[in-house]
Amino acid sequence: MRQPTDSYSEFEVSELFCANCKRATPVRKRLLLVLPSGNKFDYLCSVCGNSVGSKMDDDTSAFTILPPK
């Protein structure tokens, strides 16, 4: 039997509902934190700039632990 492949490993958001604008609006993705466990992104409404959501990914390539001097 074949193993099912994961066709949708990760989605990118293009619009989210903004409580301030009272409708779905396009969003801008902003890097909020770089953590050892992954990156945290914040989604901002492109109309009013209100935060409408967030996302954690598990990409740890941006985080590097430097050896002590």
N, C-alpha and C positions, 0 to 999 in steps of 0.2 A: 504494500500500500504506500502511496505517496504521502509525504508530510504536507499539510496545508501551509501555504506561504502567507506571510503577513503582508498583504498588499497596502494596507494603510497603517504604516508604522507610526506616523506622526502627522497631525493636521496643522495647518496654519490658518489662523483666524483672519477673516477679511472684514467682517462686520459684527458688532455686538450691540445689544440694547443699552442705551444710555438713559439713566433715570432723570438726568438733568434736561436732556433734549426731548425726552418722552418718545423716542423712536430708535430704530436700529441705524447706526451710523458707521462709516468706515473707521477703522482704528489704526493707530500707530503703535508699533512694538518697540518698547524701550528696555534695555538691559538695566535691571535694578540692582542685582547682587551677583557676585561670583563666589560660589561656595565650594567646599571640597566635594560635596555630594552632587553638585550641578549648578546650573545658572537659573536665576529667577528673573523672569521678564514681567513687565507691567504693560497692560494695554490701555492706551489713552484714546478718548474720543477725539476725532480729528476736527470736530466742529467747536466744542467748548473746552477741550483739554482735560475733562474729568476722567479719573481712573475708572475703567469699566470692567477690569478683570486682571488676572495674573496667571502665570504658567511657570512650572518648574520643569526643566529638562534634566536629563542625566548625563549630559556631555561634560566630562571632567577635564577635557583637553585644555581649557583656558586657565585652569588652576594649577600652579606649579609651586611645590614646597621647596624653598631655598634652604640649602644646608647652613647651619649656624657658622658664623665667622669666628 
